[in-house]
Amino acid sequence: MLSKERLINTFFQIIKIPSPSLKEKEFSQFLKSRLKALGLEVYEDFAGEKIGGSSGNLIAIMNGEGEPFLISAHMDTVDPGENINPKIEGDYIVSDKNTILGADDKAAIAAIIEAITAIKENNIKNRKVEFLFTVSEEIGLLGAKNVDLSLLHAKEGYVLDGEGDVGTLILSAPYHDRFYLKIFGKASHAGTSPEKGINAILLASEFLLKLKWGRIEKDVTSNVGIIKGGRATNIVPEEVYLEGEFRSIDKSKLSTQWQNMEKELSALKDRGGSFDLKKESLYKGFSIDPNETLVKYIESILNKMGKNPVFTYTMGGSDANILNSYGIKAINVGIGMENAHSKEEKIKLDNLYNTSLLIFNLIKG
């Protein structure tokens, strides 16, 4: 019932419409029109206004039987995402290597469009579905963080934004915190009176070496990504700025990372230093039990498709993190995109088709 040719043509069509984060309007208007033509009710919320973007999130309602469930994908892509020229090479769809491909996440959107089209043109009974297409996912899950929850009634669903072949079910994702840290020493002339100064760069170095960085455990990571400091070689630097992050699927392990940091920062006082630490929670983690109804449902469909479900976790974030924080149980589903966020991005033709087939089977009654 699905048309591979139509699916590929739709995918090629939509990846050629640029939709960088905060500038999704052209694509969202196209998608809104396409979904309305398929008979769905489509609403746009005010997330765009809240985040300074050109478009809000789209919520499309496909009326049908039973309680609604959610299917979600994001509309924005990373750079370079303009003038995409896709082509088929063997078993894959690729770009011309001058841009990304845009499979993240437009492969999911093309698959959704094809699944809905097949349902409609064959007059197949379907479940009630709420489709959520978010903006600015790539720059901090901003669309999901600002979605109008009054437009959503589903209590569980699937986010189609995962790596791994179709059949990959991501049941856990981390809590993600960021730190903004200033370490202060004391300025002095480096030539005439260095002993009167306290070198903030050296304080920061000693502090960093006291802590573990990188992969702390299988499900715990930490990183310092930005460091700035000093004004001139003849001045003992009085301030260093550091920015980094902690991630963990286990919230208590995340707390341990903060405790270790604060312990070592407090020790700076013994060496004449001081600090200013600011914390930010970017998103909460989640873990979904494999026995939950939404997992069992998609597992049964994958089995019928001849796919062996693979339960896994990720150390990256997605809209599933935000949806779970709202009380909407959601898992991230692998759609087969490879090398996302690079010019080597690609997707197998079979994964594109099987993503659409999975959605078709999820939707039909």
KAGIPE-V994013 format. One record per helix or strand of 2 or more residues. SS is the DSSP state (H for helix, E for strand). FROM is the first residue (numbers start at 0). TO is the last residue. Records with the same first field share a line. If there is no record, write none. Layout:
SS = FROM-TO  FROM-TO
//
This chain:
H = 3-14  24-36  46-50  102-120  141-144  148-150  193-195  199-209  250-270  292-303  318-324  348-362
E = 40-43  57-61  64-73  86-88  91-93  125-133  155-162  167-172  174-183  187-188  213-216  219-228  234-235  238-247  273-282  285-286  309-312  328-337  345-347
//
